[in-house]
Amino acid sequence: MIGLHRILLLALSAALCMSCTQQRSLTSESGLYDVQLRRSLKSSVDGGWTWGGGNPYLHQKSGALYIAPLDISKVEKAQPELAPLMVQQMHNYMVSYVGKALQEGNAANKNNWKLTDDPGKADIRVDTALVRFRPQRPLLRVLSSVGGPFVKIPGVSNVVGKFAEGDICIELTIRDVKSGQLLLACKDSNRKKAKLISADAYKKSGNADVNLRTWAERLGKLIRSCSPDKLGDATLKEKIQQRPVTDVITDRLGL
């Protein structure tokens, strides 16, 4: 049970987080979507869009889902060593979490949905694009966190800490392959940061890895929530609106 003081603190923190993203455009930087995303207090991402027609595959017993490779064209030139590594890492996470979601949905609904490596055989296609990426500076981050030379300079410590943590932003779409209809689009940034007690805090790619894993995990949860046994008579939009605000705020802050 979350106390009232904790709820107020979380709400204030979430409001501050949202004010930071207000300056960032929610239009696509990669070309994955051409719709205008919207911010919502009920959604954990920076911005999202959902097709009003609902899930066209809600009652389809079998089908195939294709996960396209992570598009790194926007950041590859600036990070020629790290960016390509994230393509395979993201694919591994997506296959793991989305594959698990499909298996659970199949078992619950007696379906036969599966992943496919062939986009030509897919019913649903998932695309992701990395539109912003700056690796974290492990040593700088540790110094700014535990008490280095920056903490005594007013206003500088927080700035150094944010820079040291790294920066990442992703765009994601889900489409109906046969019709080309966009079913869902979203844009999100810096969902989580690597904890100082984890090995990821001491790698340049640590911040990116934590976020890629988190996004893949949440996509798996989204796909699972779209199964008949989870969705019921509600649409995905209605399901999102039914989320408790405290859950959304905790999700936003990565708690």
C-alpha positions as CSV (number, residue, x, y, z in Angstrom):
1,M,0.0,0.0,0.0
2,I,1.5,3.3,-1.1
3,G,1.1,6.1,1.5
4,L,-0.3,9.5,0.6
5,H,3.0,11.3,1.1
6,R,4.7,8.8,-1.3
7,I,2.0,9.3,-3.9
8,L,2.4,13.1,-3.7
9,L,6.1,12.8,-4.0
10,L,5.8,10.4,-7.0
11,A,3.3,12.7,-8.6
12,L,5.6,15.7,-8.3
13,S,8.6,13.7,-9.6
14,A,6.5,12.5,-12.6
15,A,5.4,16.0,-13.3
16,L,9.0,17.2,-13.4
17,C,10.0,14.3,-15.6
18,M,7.1,15.1,-18.0
19,S,8.1,18.8,-18.1
20,C,11.5,17.7,-19.3
21,T,10.1,15.7,-22.2
22,Q,7.7,18.5,-23.3
23,Q,10.5,20.1,-25.2
24,R,11.1,17.0,-27.3
25,S,9.1,16.5,-30.4
26,L,6.9,13.5,-30.6
27,T,6.9,13.4,-34.3
28,S,9.0,10.6,-35.8
29,E,12.7,11.2,-36.3
30,S,13.2,7.9,-38.1
31,G,10.2,7.9,-40.4
32,L,8.6,4.9,-38.7
33,Y,5.2,6.7,-38.3
34,D,3.4,9.8,-39.6
35,V,0.9,10.2,-36.8
36,Q,1.1,12.7,-34.0
37,L,1.8,11.0,-30.7
38,R,0.1,12.2,-27.5
39,R,1.3,12.3,-23.9
40,S,-0.9,10.8,-21.3
41,L,-0.8,10.5,-17.5
42,K,-2.1,6.9,-18.0
43,S,0.9,5.9,-20.2
44,S,4.4,5.2,-19.2
45,V,6.0,6.3,-22.5
46,D,6.9,9.8,-23.6
47,G,4.2,9.7,-26.2
48,G,2.0,7.1,-27.9
49,W,-0.7,6.5,-30.5
50,T,-3.2,3.6,-30.8
51,W,-5.4,2.8,-33.8
52,G,-9.0,3.3,-32.9
53,G,-10.1,0.2,-34.7
54,G,-8.9,-2.1,-31.9
55,N,-6.9,-5.3,-32.3
56,P,-7.8,-6.9,-35.7
57,Y,-6.1,-10.2,-34.6
58,L,-8.0,-10.5,-31.2
59,H,-9.8,-13.7,-32.3
60,Q,-7.4,-15.0,-34.9
61,K,-6.2,-18.4,-33.6
62,S,-2.9,-18.6,-35.4
63,G,-0.5,-16.2,-37.0
64,A,3.1,-15.0,-37.2
65,L,4.9,-11.9,-35.8
66,Y,8.1,-10.5,-37.3
67,I,10.5,-8.4,-35.3
68,A,12.6,-6.2,-37.6
69,P,16.2,-5.4,-36.6
70,L,16.7,-2.3,-34.6
71,D,17.3,0.6,-36.9
72,I,20.5,2.4,-35.8
73,S,21.0,4.7,-38.9
74,K,20.4,7.8,-36.8
75,V,23.2,7.1,-34.4
76,E,25.6,4.7,-36.1
77,K,27.9,7.4,-37.4
78,A,28.4,8.9,-34.0
79,Q,28.8,5.6,-32.3
80,P,30.3,3.1,-34.8
81,E,31.4,0.6,-32.2
82,L,28.5,0.6,-29.7
83,A,25.5,1.1,-32.0
84,P,25.9,-2.2,-34.0
85,L,26.2,-4.2,-30.8
86,M,22.8,-3.0,-29.7
87,V,21.1,-4.4,-32.8
88,Q,21.8,-8.0,-31.7
89,Q,21.3,-7.2,-28.1
90,M,17.8,-5.7,-28.7
91,H,16.9,-8.6,-31.0
92,N,17.8,-11.1,-28.3
93,Y,15.7,-9.3,-25.7
94,M,12.7,-8.9,-28.1
95,V,12.8,-12.6,-29.0
96,S,13.0,-13.6,-25.4
97,Y,10.2,-11.4,-24.0
98,V,7.9,-11.3,-27.0
99,G,8.3,-15.1,-27.5
100,K,7.4,-15.7,-23.9
101,A,4.3,-13.5,-24.2
102,L,3.1,-15.4,-27.3
103,Q,3.6,-18.8,-25.5
104,E,1.6,-17.6,-22.5
105,G,-1.2,-16.3,-24.8
106,N,-1.2,-19.5,-26.8
107,A,-1.5,-21.6,-23.6
108,A,-4.3,-19.4,-22.2
109,N,-6.3,-19.1,-25.4
110,K,-5.4,-22.4,-27.2
111,N,-3.8,-20.3,-30.0
112,N,-0.8,-20.9,-32.2
113,W,0.9,-17.6,-32.6
114,K,4.7,-17.7,-33.3
115,L,7.7,-15.6,-34.2
116,T,9.0,-15.6,-37.7
117,D,12.3,-14.5,-39.2
118,D,10.6,-14.0,-42.6
119,P,8.8,-10.7,-43.0
120,G,6.9,-12.1,-46.0
121,K,5.2,-14.7,-43.8
122,A,4.2,-12.3,-41.0
123,D,0.8,-11.0,-40.0
124,I,2.2,-8.4,-37.6
125,R,5.4,-6.5,-37.9
126,V,7.3,-4.7,-35.0
127,D,9.8,-2.0,-35.9
128,T,12.1,-0.1,-33.6
129,A,14.5,2.7,-34.3
130,L,17.2,4.2,-32.1
131,V,16.9,8.0,-32.7
132,R,19.2,9.3,-29.9
133,F,22.1,7.6,-28.1
134,R,24.9,8.9,-25.9
135,P,26.9,6.3,-24.0
136,Q,27.3,6.7,-20.2
137,R,30.6,7.7,-18.7
138,P,31.0,5.2,-15.9
139,L,33.8,6.8,-13.9
140,L,32.3,10.3,-14.2
141,R,28.9,8.9,-13.0
142,V,30.4,7.2,-10.0
143,L,32.3,10.4,-9.0
144,S,29.2,12.5,-9.3
145,S,27.1,10.0,-7.3
146,V,29.4,9.1,-4.4
147,G,31.1,12.4,-3.9
148,G,33.7,13.6,-6.3
149,P,35.1,17.0,-7.1
150,F,31.9,18.1,-8.7
151,V,29.6,18.0,-5.7
152,K,31.0,21.2,-4.2
153,I,30.2,23.3,-7.3
154,P,26.7,24.6,-6.9
155,G,24.4,23.5,-9.8
156,V,27.1,21.5,-11.6
157,S,26.8,18.1,-9.8
158,N,23.3,17.3,-11.2
159,V,24.3,18.3,-14.7
160,V,27.4,16.1,-14.6
161,G,25.4,13.2,-13.2
162,K,22.8,13.4,-16.0
163,F,25.5,13.6,-18.7
164,A,27.4,10.7,-17.1
165,E,24.3,8.5,-17.0
166,G,24.0,8.5,-20.8
167,D,21.0,9.3,-23.0
168,I,18.8,7.1,-25.2
169,C,15.6,7.4,-27.1
170,I,13.7,4.9,-29.2
171,E,10.7,4.8,-31.5
172,L,8.5,1.7,-32.0
173,T,5.6,0.8,-34.3
174,I,3.4,-2.2,-34.7
175,R,1.7,-2.7,-38.1
176,D,-0.7,-5.1,-39.8
177,V,1.5,-6.5,-42.6
178,K,-1.3,-7.3,-45.0
179,S,-3.0,-3.9,-45.0
180,G,-0.1,-1.8,-43.9
181,Q,-2.4,-0.3,-41.1
182,L,-0.4,1.2,-38.3
183,L,-1.8,-0.3,-35.1
184,L,0.4,1.3,-32.5
185,A,3.3,3.9,-32.3
186,C,5.3,5.2,-29.4
187,K,8.4,7.1,-28.5
188,D,10.3,6.8,-25.2
189,S,13.5,7.9,-23.6
190,N,15.6,6.9,-20.6
191,R,13.1,4.6,-19.0
192,K,15.7,3.3,-16.5
193,K,19.3,3.8,-15.6
194,A,21.9,1.2,-14.5
195,K,22.1,0.9,-10.8
196,L,25.5,1.6,-9.3
197,I,25.5,-1.8,-7.6
198,S,25.1,-3.5,-11.0
199,A,27.8,-4.3,-13.5
200,D,25.9,-2.2,-16.1
201,A,26.9,0.9,-14.2
202,Y,30.5,0.4,-15.2
203,K,30.0,-0.1,-18.9
204,K,29.6,2.6,-21.6
205,S,26.6,0.6,-23.0
206,G,25.2,-0.1,-19.5
207,N,22.5,2.6,-19.7
208,A,21.5,1.5,-23.2
209,D,21.4,-2.2,-22.3
210,V,19.1,-1.6,-19.3
211,N,16.7,0.4,-21.4
212,L,16.7,-1.9,-24.3
213,R,15.8,-4.8,-22.0
214,T,13.1,-2.8,-20.3
215,W,11.5,-1.8,-23.6
216,A,11.5,-5.4,-24.9
217,E,10.0,-6.6,-21.6
218,R,7.2,-4.0,-21.8
219,L,6.5,-4.9,-25.4
220,G,6.1,-8.5,-24.3
221,K,3.7,-7.4,-21.6
222,L,1.7,-5.2,-24.1
223,I,1.4,-8.1,-26.5
224,R,0.3,-10.4,-23.7
225,S,-2.3,-7.9,-22.6
226,C,-3.8,-7.9,-26.1
227,S,-4.8,-11.5,-25.8
228,P,-8.5,-12.4,-25.5
229,D,-8.2,-13.6,-21.9
230,K,-6.5,-10.4,-20.9
231,L,-8.3,-7.8,-23.0
232,G,-11.8,-9.1,-22.5
233,D,-14.4,-6.7,-24.0
234,A,-12.1,-3.6,-23.6
235,T,-10.0,-2.0,-26.3
236,L,-6.3,-1.4,-25.7
237,K,-7.1,2.3,-25.3
238,E,-9.6,1.5,-22.6
239,K,-7.2,-0.8,-20.9
240,I,-4.6,2.0,-20.8
241,Q,-7.1,4.4,-19.3
242,Q,-8.0,1.9,-16.6
243,R,-4.5,1.8,-15.2
244,P,-4.1,3.2,-11.7
245,V,-2.2,6.5,-11.7
246,T,0.1,5.3,-8.9
247,D,1.1,2.3,-11.1
248,V,1.9,4.7,-14.0
249,I,3.9,7.1,-11.8
250,T,5.9,4.2,-10.3
251,D,6.5,2.8,-13.8
252,R,7.7,6.2,-15.1
253,L,10.2,6.5,-12.3
254,G,11.5,3.0,-12.7
255,L,10.7,2.0,-9.1
